[in-house]
Amino acid sequence: MFDLARDDLGALLVDEPAYRVDQVWHGLYRDLLPIEEMTTLPKGLRAQLAEALPLALGLDVESVADRGTTVKWLWSLAGGAAVETVLMHYPRRTTVCVSSQAGCAMACGFCATGQAGFERNLTTGEIVEQVVRAGRTARGSGRRLANVVFMGMGEPMANYDRTWEAVERLHDAMGLSARHLTVSTVGIIPGIRRLATERLPVNLAVSLHAANDELRDELVPINRRYPLGDLMDACRAYLDAKGRRVSFEWALIDGTNDRPRDAAELAALARPLGAHVNLIPLNPTPGYPTKGTSAAGVRAFRAALVDRGVNATVRQNRGTAIDAACGQLRATAARLT
């Protein structure tokens, strides 16, 4: 259903009055309605469209945690792959974290998705449908979905064309502000440089996790191809082109990247860019034995950054009880089958 561009929908409805395209498009992306509930359409047309345009995501598991403020879905896709989506309600905003690939080829050892390996890229429609269905759930709770982060399963820059098509669809059709769309990457420099040429000034988040090449080569293997010096140059170019603050994601791993010297190295990279640092206590995964930094250690690391003039926040761990870290729910489901 959501793989169709507006022109494709027009071709499908060529025998209908022209205004039907507007009705269906608006129903899908602004009203967030299933076709069966679009009462502006004749009943027969609704039945025809529902049959011709099936959904791409089959619901395997829905888990709710944090008193209903975190909802995670495991979806099955055509061909047998599975992906995850997480909806998070905060006091002043509602955010959905979407996947761009089934699995991931970046091989970051501490990430459950990376441990599972790569299966395939998602289509534009499979990405967009995650947002639409999360938006329906949010609306059902009296909330409005306003923020989308491409931080779920997969590397968005490794599925660039479909990811960007999804970004444009969310902006143009759903009306989401570019300021509320964030594309994450582990540091695919060609993708960052291409993103700097696009028409929409979305937010860029770089999953950094280490601030020297030796450690980052170990934690984030793509660093061997795109080392930190080149990555920082690309981040600077994006900042200059778009005027949008770059953020660095940092999963705190006990005794690995949470030491005083790690904070000093990170500050030396972040401060010249005015980058914001998101500190993420590592969620445990069965495939990575090292534990996350303690709460006291997280506070100390943040304080060390702030003392060096870096804007740093600690991301609240959400949905630990429902395997909310990327890839965990899928891994758990696989072990149970």
C-alpha positions in Angstrom: 0.0 0.0 0.0 2.6 2.5 1.1 5.0 1.8 -1.7 2.7 3.6 -4.1 3.7 7.2 -5.0 0.9 9.7 -5.6 1.2 9.3 -9.4 1.0 5.5 -9.0 -2.2 5.9 -7.0 -3.6 8.2 -9.7 -2.9 5.5 -12.3 -4.7 3.0 -10.2 -7.7 5.2 -9.9 -7.7 6.4 -13.5 -11.3 5.4 -13.9 -12.5 7.2 -10.8 -13.2 11.0 -10.4 -9.9 12.9 -10.0 -10.8 13.9 -6.5 -10.6 10.3 -5.4 -6.8 10.4 -5.4 -6.9 13.3 -2.9 -9.3 11.5 -0.7 -7.3 8.3 -0.6 -3.9 10.1 -0.2 -5.3 12.3 2.6 -6.9 9.4 4.2 -3.7 7.4 4.3 -1.3 10.1 5.3 -3.2 12.8 7.2 -6.1 10.9 8.7 -4.0 7.7 9.1 -7.0 5.6 8.3 -7.1 2.0 7.0 -8.8 2.0 3.6 -11.7 0.1 5.1 -12.5 3.1 7.3 -12.3 5.8 4.6 -16.0 6.6 4.7 -15.6 9.3 2.1 -15.1 6.5 -0.5 -17.9 4.2 -1.8 -18.0 0.9 -0.1 -17.2 -1.0 -3.3 -14.1 1.1 -4.0 -12.9 0.6 -0.5 -13.1 -3.2 -0.9 -11.3 -3.0 -4.3 -8.5 -0.9 -2.9 -8.1 -3.0 0.2 -7.6 -6.0 -1.9 -5.3 -4.3 -4.4 -3.2 -2.6 -1.8 -2.4 -4.9 1.1 -0.3 -3.9 4.1 3.4 -5.0 4.1 3.8 -5.5 7.8 2.3 -8.5 9.5 2.1 -8.2 13.3 4.0 -10.9 15.1 4.4 -9.4 18.6 3.2 -6.3 20.3 4.8 -5.5 23.7 3.9 -2.6 26.0 6.0 -1.3 28.9 6.7 1.7 31.1 3.0 2.1 32.0 2.0 2.2 28.4 4.5 4.8 27.3 6.6 2.4 25.3 5.2 0.1 22.6 7.3 -2.2 20.5 6.2 -4.2 17.5 7.9 -7.1 15.7 6.7 -7.2 12.1 7.0 -10.0 9.6 7.8 -9.1 6.0 7.4 -10.8 2.7 10.1 -13.4 2.3 10.3 -14.2 6.0 12.4 -11.3 7.3 11.3 -9.5 10.5 11.9 -6.0 11.7 11.1 -3.9 14.8 9.5 -0.5 15.5 9.3 1.3 18.9 6.8 4.0 19.8 7.8 6.2 22.8 5.6 8.7 24.6 7.4 11.4 26.5 5.7 14.3 28.5 6.0 16.7 25.6 6.5 14.6 22.5 5.8 11.3 20.9 8.6 9.6 18.9 8.8 6.5 16.7 12.0 4.7 16.1 11.9 2.9 12.7 13.9 0.3 10.9 15.4 0.7 7.5 16.8 -2.8 7.0 16.1 -6.3 8.1 19.3 -7.0 10.0 22.5 -5.0 9.5 25.8 -5.6 7.9 27.8 -3.1 10.0 28.8 -5.8 12.5 28.9 -3.7 15.6 29.4 -6.4 18.2 27.4 -4.8 21.1 24.3 -4.4 18.9 21.8 -7.2 18.8 20.9 -6.4 15.2 24.6 -6.4 14.2 25.0 -9.8 15.8 22.2 -11.2 13.7 23.7 -10.1 10.3 22.1 -8.6 7.3 19.0 -10.0 5.4 17.7 -7.3 3.1 16.8 -3.7 2.6 13.3 -2.5 3.4 11.2 -0.8 0.7 10.1 2.7 1.0 6.6 1.5 1.8 7.8 -0.8 4.5 9.6 2.1 6.2 6.6 4.5 5.8 4.1 1.9 7.0 5.9 1.7 10.4 5.4 5.4 10.9 1.7 5.3 9.8 0.8 2.4 12.0 2.7 3.9 15.0 0.8 7.2 14.3 -2.5 5.4 14.5 -1.6 3.9 17.8 -0.4 7.3 19.2 -3.7 8.9 18.0 -5.7 6.1 19.7 -3.9 7.2 23.0 -4.8 10.8 22.4 -1.3 11.7 21.3 0.2 13.1 18.1 3.2 11.5 16.5 5.6 14.3 15.6 9.1 12.8 15.7 10.6 10.0 13.6 14.1 8.7 14.2 15.8 6.3 11.8 17.6 4.5 14.6 16.0 1.1 14.5 17.3 -2.0 12.8 19.8 -1.5 9.9 22.0 1.3 8.6 19.9 4.0 6.8 22.8 5.2 4.7 23.2 1.6 3.3 19.6 1.8 2.1 19.9 5.4 1.1 17.4 5.8 -1.8 14.5 4.1 -0.1 15.3 5.8 3.2 15.3 9.2 1.6 12.1 8.5 -0.3 10.5 7.6 3.0 11.8 10.9 4.5 10.2 12.9 1.7 6.9 11.0 2.0 6.8 11.6 5.7 7.5 15.3 5.2 5.4 16.0 2.1 2.4 13.6 2.6 2.2 13.3 6.4 3.3 16.8 7.1 6.0 16.0 9.5 8.6 18.8 9.9 12.2 18.2 8.7 13.3 19.4 12.2 11.5 16.4 13.7 13.1 13.8 11.3 16.4 12.3 12.3 18.6 10.0 10.2 21.2 8.0 12.0 24.4 6.5 10.6 27.4 4.7 12.0 29.5 6.9 9.8 28.9 6.2 6.1 30.6 9.2 4.8 29.3 9.2 1.2 25.8 9.0 2.6 26.4 12.0 4.9 27.8 14.0 2.0 24.8 13.1 -0.1 22.4 14.0 2.7 24.0 17.5 2.7 22.8 18.1 -0.9 19.1 17.1 -0.3 16.3 19.7 -0.1 15.2 18.9 3.5 17.4 19.9 6.5 16.8 16.8 8.6 18.8 16.0 11.7 21.9 13.9 11.5 22.9 11.6 14.3 26.2 9.7 14.2 26.5 6.5 16.2 30.0 7.3 17.4 30.7 5.1 20.5 34.5 5.7 20.4 36.5 8.8 19.8 39.8 7.3 18.8 40.4 5.1 15.7 41.9 2.2 17.6 38.9 1.6 19.8 36.3 2.6 17.1 37.9 0.1 14.7 37.0 -2.6 17.3 33.5 -1.3 18.3 32.3 0.0 14.9 34.2 -1.9 12.2 33.2 0.5 9.4 35.6 2.9 11.0 38.4 1.1 9.2 37.0 2.3 5.9 35.8 5.7 7.1 38.1 6.9 10.0 37.2 9.5 12.5 39.1 12.4 10.9 37.3 12.0 7.6 34.0 11.4 9.5 34.4 14.7 11.4 35.0 16.5 8.1 31.8 15.1 6.7 29.9 16.2 9.8 31.3 19.7 9.5 30.2 19.8 5.8 26.7 18.8 6.8 26.6 21.4 9.6 27.8 24.1 7.1 25.3 23.0 4.4 22.2 22.6 6.6 22.8 24.6 9.8 21.3 21.6 11.7 23.1 20.5 14.9 24.8 17.2 14.6 24.4 14.7 17.4 26.7 11.9 18.5 25.2 8.7 19.9 27.4 7.0 22.6 26.4 3.6 24.1 28.3 3.5 27.4 30.0 0.2 27.9 31.5 -0.6 31.3 35.3 -0.2 31.3 35.4 0.2 27.5 34.4 3.7 26.5 33.3 5.3 29.8 36.7 6.3 31.2 37.9 9.8 31.8 40.1 9.7 28.8 37.2 8.6 26.6 35.3 11.7 27.8 38.2 13.9 27.0 38.5 12.5 23.5 34.8 12.7 22.9 34.8 16.4 24.0 37.6 17.2 21.6 35.5 15.9 18.7 32.1 17.3 19.8 33.0 20.8 21.0 34.4 22.2 17.7 31.2 21.1 15.9 28.9 22.2 18.7 27.6 18.6 18.6 25.1 17.3 21.1 26.0 14.0 22.8 23.3 11.5 23.6 24.6 9.1 26.2 22.9 5.6 26.1 23.5 3.1 28.9 24.1 -0.1 27.0 21.2 -2.5 27.0 22.5 -6.1 27.6 22.4 -8.5 24.8 23.1 -12.3 24.9 25.7 -12.0 22.2 27.8 -9.3 23.9 29.1 -10.2 27.4 30.2 -6.7 28.5 27.7 -4.8 30.7 26.6 -1.3 30.4 28.0 1.5 32.6 26.5 1.9 36.0 24.1 4.8 36.8 26.8 6.5 38.8 29.3 6.0 36.0 26.9 7.5 33.5 26.4 10.6 35.6 30.2 11.0 36.0 30.8 10.6 32.3 28.2 13.2 31.5 29.6 15.6 34.1 33.1 15.2 32.5 31.6 16.2 29.2 29.7 19.2 30.6 32.8 20.4 32.4 34.5 20.4 29.0 31.8 22.5 27.4 29.8 19.8 25.7 26.0 19.6 25.7 25.3 16.1 26.8 22.1 14.3 27.9 21.4 10.8 29.1 18.8 9.0 27.1 16.3 7.2 29.3 16.4 3.5 28.9 12.9 2.6 27.6 11.3 -0.8 27.4 14.2 -2.9 28.8 11.6 -5.5 30.0 10.3 -5.9 26.4 13.7 -6.2 24.7 13.5 -2.6 23.3 17.1 -2.4 22.2 17.4 -2.7 18.4 17.2 -6.4 17.4 16.5 -7.8 20.8 12.8 -8.6 20.3 13.5 -10.3 17.1 16.4 -12.3 18.6 14.1 -13.3 21.6 11.4 -14.4 19.2 13.8 -16.5 17.1 15.1 -18.3 20.2 11.5 -19.2 21.1 10.7 -20.7 17.8 
